[in-house]
Amino acid sequence: MFGSKKDTSVDPSLEQVGTIIGPGAVIEGPLTTKDSTRIDGTVKGNVTISGALIVGQEGKITGTVSCLNAYIAGEVAGNISSPQGKVEISDTGKVFGDVTCKGIIIDENAVFQGKCDMTNLDKNSAAIAKERAVADKASDENKKEEAKSEAPSIAETTASPAPVNSAVANLSNQNKHHKKR
């Protein structure tokens, strides 16, 4: 209304599911869809999804998976490739294979046996981390130098015994006065 532009982009994981493989259904061979897909049955073969993939609690895939985003509540025995998206393994999910993704979420009690390769890592963040490490090291060295300069030297501690002796003399004088009373 007042000339403001609305963001019309939709998170692909929230897309409407266009293909459903129901419980009890078994597909032997590759599965390819152009929209988001939910699998509650079994697929024995490679799965290629142009949208989001949802594997329900009863769903099982044996084969390589390629998709935009993946939500796994069932089981996947094979590699998952989602280089521009996110992979989420719920607390009932099991993934036995390697995962390639931009972001990953693994809930407590989920099973993930494999390795994860993160894509699109920002080189600037690596440079920032390196700079922080160098700065921390320099800061530690500065603190050590300050501590050395603040610590009295042996010459300084032995050069001024008079204040210590006078303090001891004052204490002994105070003790004498207390004994006389």
N, C-alpha and C positions, 0 to 999 in steps of 0.2 A: 504494500500500500504506500506510501510516501517515497517511492523510488528506491526502496531497499531491495537488494537482490537476495533471494533465499538460496541457501545451499541445497541444490537438488541432487547432489551425489548421495548414493546409498551405500552403506557398508555391505560389501558382498556377502558377508556371513548372515546378514539379515534379509537377504533376497528370499522371495517366495520359492518354495521347493516345487520344481516342475516335474521331477521324476522320483517315484517311490518304488523301491524294491521291498515288498512286504515280507512279514515274518513267514517262514516256511518256504519262500521262493529260493530256488537255487539256480544260479547262472554259471555255466561252465564255458569259459572263454572270455575275451575282453569285453569290457563295458565302456562305452563312450557316450557322454551326453554333453549338450551345449548349455544346460542350465543347472541350477543347484539341484543336488540329488541327496535323497535320504535312503540309506540301506539298512533295513531291519532283517533281511534274509542273508543268504550266503552268496558270495561271488568268488569263484575260483578262476582267476585270471587278472590281467592288468586292468586298472580302472583309470580312465582319463575323463576328468570333469572340468568343463570350462568355468563353472561357478564354484559354489561352496559344496563341500562334501560333509554329510552328517552320517556317522555310523552309529545307529542306535544300540542299546544295551544287548540286544539279541543279534545284532549284525556282525558278520565276519567276512573279512576279505583276505584271500590268500593270493598275493601278487603285488606288483608295483602300483603305487597310487600317485597320480599327478592331478593337482587341483589348485584352485585359487586360495581357498582356506579350508581347513579340516577341523571338525569337531568329532573326537573319537570317544564314544561311550562303550563301544563293543571291542572287537579285536581286529587288529591288522597284523598279518604276518607278511611283511615285505617293506620295502623302502617307501617313504612318503616324500614327494617333492612338491613344495609350495613356496618357490623362491621369492615371490612377491607378497606372500601373505603370511597367515598365522596358523599354527597347529596347536590345538588344545586337546589334551588328554584328560578326560574326567576321572573321577575317583573310581569308576567301574571300568575304565578303558585300559586296554593292553596293546602296546605296540612293540613288536619284535622286528626291528629293522632300523635302518638309518633314516634320519629326518633332515631335510634341507628346507629351511624356512627363514623368513625375516624375523619372526617372533614366535616364541613357544611358551605355553602355559601347561604345567604338569601338576594336577591336583594331588593332594595327599592321598595315599593308597593306590594311586595309578601305577601301572607297570610300564616302564620304558626300558627296553633292553636293546641298546644300539648306540650310535653316536649322533650328535646333532651338529650340522654345519649351518652357521648363521650367514645369511646373505645380506648384501647392501650395508655392510658395516661402514659407518662414516669414518673416513680416514682422519677427519678433524678431531673426532673424539679420541682416537689413538694418540694423536699429537698432543691433545690436551692432557691426557693421562701421563704422557712422557714428561711434559712440562711440569706437571704437578710433582712428579717424582724428583725431578731435578731441583725444584723449589724446596721441597721437603728436605732434601739432602743438604742444601745450602743453609736452610734454617737450622737444622741440627748442628751443622758446623759452627754457625754463628753463636748458638747457645753455648756450645762448648768453649768457644773463645771468650764469651762474656763471663762464664763461670771461672775461667782461669784468671781473668783480669780482676774479678771481684774477690777471689780467694787471697787472703794475706800471705805474703811470702814469709819464709823462715826468719829473715832479717827483720821484718816488720814486727813479728811476734816476740822476738827476743830483745829488740831494741828499746822497748818501753816497759820495763818491769816496774817502774815507779808506781803507776796507777794500781797495779795488782798488789804491790807491797803495802800501799797506803790503805787499800780496801781491807786487806788482812789485818792491818794495825787497827783500823776503825772497829772491825768486828771483835778483836781481842779486847779493846778498851771497853766496848759495850758489855762483853761478857764479865769483865771485872766489876763493873758497876752493878750488874745483876746479882753477883755473888755476895756483894757487901750488904744487900738489903735483906 
